[in-house]
Amino acid sequence: MPLSVQLGVVMALVTACTSILGFLLKHRGAVAAPDVEWRHPLRSTIDLFRSPVYLLGCVVATTSWGFHVAALALAPISLVQAVIAGGLVLLTVFADRLFGHAVTRREWIGVALTALGLAFLAATLEGTADAAHADYATATLAGYVGLAAVAALALVACARLRPRDGLLLAMSAGLLWGGSDVAIKALSAHTDLGLGVVLHPLALVILVLSMVGLLVSARSLQLGPVVPVVTITSATANVFTIASGAIVFGEPLPDGTLAVVLRMAAFALVIGAAALPPPPMPAAQPVLERP
């Protein structure tokens, strides 16, 4: 494995840890902020950033994003995302030990199964770790990222019919950030432009998807519960970006039928584990006023 790819893996490990920390900080700040209103996105964004904890979470998340960009520029997107997603197993540890969340057994199992599925994905990446694989066809990239955006907006519309369900919004945020990650990987092929890379159309796509994803994610965190929401957001983004390795960037598929079957089973395991629903919340009991 080339040194550049090894450095990309290290960057991905740092991204995994800081991403989870940023998520949990943003959750703490988001629940203390006014509810996100879709009709007033700018005002809602300002309200969120008035929370010092949410702002700190965004700073941590932005630092994580910087490491992520570096990792995507140095290593294949499938390898980077598999490493980051494998770090998801730290979510329950951080939530329970550092932030005092009461993590249920179902949530421990769901996160562990998600990490296991992503580990299987990593095990079938043989042959992809010899180069960064950043070449792409513009039409394929546009169709793939556009699919993420359309599906994400459809999920937001569906979530409005179930206003207390943050899980649909978590999936939407994952798709938006997954599309952004794919665009970042594509933009890494244009580093020859120097500072002019910020004027590339992909830079605008990345900015829009990231900012909309930030608002959708904040609302999903407000609705909670935090562990399933973060798990679904991360798993959706990672599955979408790992799949882009073969679909968009021409990363080689694993050799042999068994390896292909293992990869498909791993995808199914990740999706199934991330979709493991939290136990139903008990219905609120009416409060009887004294006569």
C-alpha positions in Angstrom: 0.0 0.0 0.0 1.6 3.4 -1.0 2.5 5.8 1.7 -0.1 8.4 0.4 -2.9 5.8 0.8 -1.6 4.9 4.3 -1.7 8.6 5.2 -5.3 8.8 3.9 -6.2 5.9 6.2 -4.8 7.8 9.2 -6.7 10.9 8.2 -9.9 8.7 7.9 -9.3 7.4 11.5 -9.0 10.9 12.8 -12.2 11.8 10.9 -14.1 9.0 12.5 -13.3 10.1 16.0 -13.9 13.8 15.5 -17.0 13.3 13.5 -18.7 11.4 16.3 -17.6 14.0 18.9 -19.0 16.8 16.6 -22.3 14.9 16.2 -22.8 14.6 20.0 -21.9 18.2 20.7 -24.3 19.4 17.9 -27.0 17.3 19.4 -26.6 18.8 22.9 -26.7 22.3 21.3 -29.5 21.6 18.9 -31.9 20.3 21.6 -31.4 23.5 23.5 -32.1 25.7 20.5 -35.5 26.7 19.0 -37.0 24.1 16.7 -35.8 24.3 13.1 -38.5 25.8 10.8 -38.3 24.8 7.2 -40.0 28.0 6.1 -37.3 30.1 7.8 -34.0 28.3 7.1 -31.8 31.3 7.6 -33.4 32.3 10.9 -33.2 28.7 12.1 -29.5 28.5 11.2 -28.8 31.6 13.1 -30.7 30.3 16.1 -28.6 27.1 16.1 -25.3 29.0 15.9 -26.3 31.1 18.9 -25.9 28.0 21.0 -22.2 27.9 22.1 -22.3 24.1 22.3 -23.7 23.7 18.8 -21.1 26.2 17.5 -18.4 24.1 19.2 -19.8 21.0 17.6 -19.7 22.6 14.2 -16.1 23.7 14.7 -15.2 20.1 15.6 -17.2 18.8 12.6 -15.5 21.3 10.3 -12.1 20.1 11.6 -13.3 16.5 10.9 -14.4 17.6 7.4 -10.9 18.9 6.7 -9.3 15.6 7.6 -12.0 13.9 5.5 -11.1 16.0 2.4 -7.4 15.1 2.9 -8.3 11.4 3.2 -10.4 11.5 0.1 -7.6 13.1 -1.9 -5.1 10.5 -0.8 -6.9 7.2 -0.8 -9.8 5.4 -2.6 -13.2 6.6 -1.5 -14.3 3.0 -0.6 -11.4 2.5 1.7 -11.8 5.9 3.4 -15.5 5.5 4.0 -15.1 1.9 5.3 -12.5 3.2 7.9 -14.7 6.1 8.9 -17.8 4.0 9.2 -15.9 1.3 11.1 -15.2 4.0 13.7 -19.0 4.3 14.2 -18.6 1.6 16.9 -17.2 4.4 19.1 -20.6 6.2 19.0 -22.1 4.3 21.9 -18.9 4.5 24.0 -18.7 8.3 23.5 -22.5 8.8 24.0 -22.6 6.7 27.2 -19.2 7.6 28.8 -18.6 11.1 27.8 -22.1 12.6 27.3 -24.1 10.6 29.8 -26.8 9.3 27.4 -28.7 6.2 28.5 -27.8 3.9 25.6 -30.2 1.0 25.4 -29.1 -2.6 24.6 -30.9 -2.3 21.2 -28.8 0.7 20.4 -25.5 -1.1 21.4 -26.5 -4.0 19.2 -27.5 -1.8 16.2 -24.3 0.2 16.3 -22.2 -3.0 16.7 -23.9 -4.7 13.8 -23.5 -1.7 11.6 -19.7 -1.6 12.4 -19.5 -5.3 11.7 -21.1 -4.9 8.3 -18.7 -2.1 7.4 -15.8 -4.2 8.5 -16.9 -6.9 6.0 -17.0 -4.1 3.4 -13.4 -3.2 4.3 -12.4 -6.9 4.0 -13.6 -7.0 0.3 -11.6 -3.9 -0.8 -8.6 -5.8 -2.1 -7.3 -4.2 -5.2 -8.7 -0.7 -4.5 -5.9 0.5 -2.2 -3.2 1.0 -4.8 -4.3 4.4 -6.0 -6.7 7.2 -5.2 -9.1 6.4 -8.1 -10.4 10.0 -8.7 -11.4 9.7 -12.4 -15.0 10.0 -13.3 -17.5 10.6 -16.1 -19.4 13.9 -15.6 -22.8 12.5 -16.6 -22.4 9.6 -14.1 -21.3 11.9 -11.3 -24.1 14.3 -12.0 -26.7 11.5 -12.0 -25.4 9.9 -8.8 -25.1 13.1 -6.8 -28.4 14.4 -8.2 -30.1 11.1 -7.1 -28.9 11.7 -3.6 -30.3 15.3 -3.6 -33.7 14.3 -5.0 -34.0 11.3 -2.6 -33.0 13.5 0.4 -35.6 16.2 -0.4 -38.3 13.5 -0.9 -37.5 12.1 2.6 -37.8 15.6 4.1 -41.2 15.9 2.5 -42.2 12.5 3.9 -40.9 13.5 7.3 -43.4 16.4 7.3 -46.2 13.8 7.4 -44.5 12.3 10.5 -43.4 15.4 12.3 -41.9 13.7 15.4 -39.9 11.1 13.4 -36.2 12.2 13.2 -35.1 9.0 11.5 -36.3 9.9 8.1 -34.5 13.3 8.4 -31.4 11.4 9.6 -31.4 9.4 6.4 -32.0 12.6 4.4 -29.0 14.3 6.0 -26.9 11.2 5.3 -27.8 11.3 1.6 -27.0 15.0 1.4 -23.6 14.5 3.0 -23.0 11.4 1.0 -23.5 13.4 -2.2 -21.2 16.1 -0.8 -18.5 13.5 -0.1 -18.7 12.1 -3.6 -18.4 15.6 -5.0 -15.4 16.2 -2.8 -13.7 13.1 -4.1 -14.4 14.2 -7.7 -13.1 17.7 -7.0 -9.8 16.2 -5.7 -9.1 15.3 -9.3 -8.7 19.0 -10.1 -6.0 20.0 -7.6 -4.0 21.2 -10.5 -6.2 24.3 -10.5 -4.6 25.4 -7.2 -6.8 28.0 -5.5 -8.9 28.2 -8.5 -10.5 24.9 -7.4 -12.9 27.0 -5.2 -14.4 28.4 -8.4 -15.1 25.0 -9.8 -18.9 24.2 -10.1 -18.3 21.2 -7.8 -17.3 23.5 -5.0 -20.8 25.1 -5.2 -22.4 21.7 -5.2 -20.4 20.7 -2.1 -21.3 24.0 -0.3 -25.1 23.7 -1.0 -25.3 20.0 -0.1 -23.3 20.5 3.1 -25.3 23.5 4.3 -28.7 21.9 3.6 -27.5 18.7 5.2 -26.4 20.7 8.3 -29.9 22.1 8.8 -31.7 18.8 8.1 -29.3 17.0 10.5 -29.9 19.6 13.2 -33.7 19.0 13.0 -33.1 15.2 13.2 -31.0 15.7 16.3 -33.7 17.8 17.9 -36.2 15.0 17.4 -33.7 12.2 18.5 -33.1 9.7 19.9 -29.4 10.6 19.4 -27.8 7.2 18.9 -30.2 5.9 16.2 -30.2 9.2 14.5 -26.4 9.5 14.3 -26.1 5.8 13.3 -28.6 6.2 10.4 -27.0 9.4 9.2 -23.5 8.0 9.2 -24.5 4.6 7.8 -26.5 6.2 5.0 -23.7 8.6 4.0 -21.1 5.8 4.1 -23.0 3.2 2.2 -23.8 5.8 -0.5 -20.2 6.9 -0.8 -18.7 3.4 -0.7 -21.0 2.4 -3.5 -19.8 5.4 -5.5 -16.3 3.9 -5.6 -17.3 1.3 -8.2 -20.2 3.2 -9.8 -18.6 6.7 -10.3 -14.9 6.4 -9.9 -14.2 3.0 -11.4 -12.7 1.3 -8.4 -12.3 -2.4 -9.2 -14.9 -4.8 -7.8 -13.6 -7.7 -5.7 -12.4 -10.8 -7.5 -14.5 -14.0 -7.2 -18.1 -14.7 -6.6 -17.6 -15.2 -2.8 -16.1 -11.7 -2.4 -19.0 -10.1 -4.4 -21.5 -12.0 -2.2 -19.8 -10.9 0.9 -19.9 -7.3 -0.1 -23.6 -7.5 -1.0 -24.3 -9.2 2.4 -22.2 -6.5 4.1 -24.3 -3.8 2.5 -27.5 -5.6 3.6 -26.2 -6.0 7.1 -25.3 -2.3 7.4 -28.7 -1.1 6.1 -30.6 -3.6 8.3 -28.7 -2.7 11.4 -29.0 1.0 10.9 -32.7 0.6 10.3 -33.1 -1.3 13.6 -35.8 0.8 15.2 -35.6 2.1 18.7 -38.2 0.7 21.1 -41.5 2.6 21.0 -41.7 5.6 23.3 -44.3 5.3 26.1 -47.4 7.4 25.4 -47.5 10.5 27.6 -50.1 10.3 30.4 -52.5 13.1 30.7 -52.0 15.3 33.7 -55.1 15.6 35.8 -55.6 19.0 37.4 -56.8 19.1 41.0 -60.3 20.5 41.5 
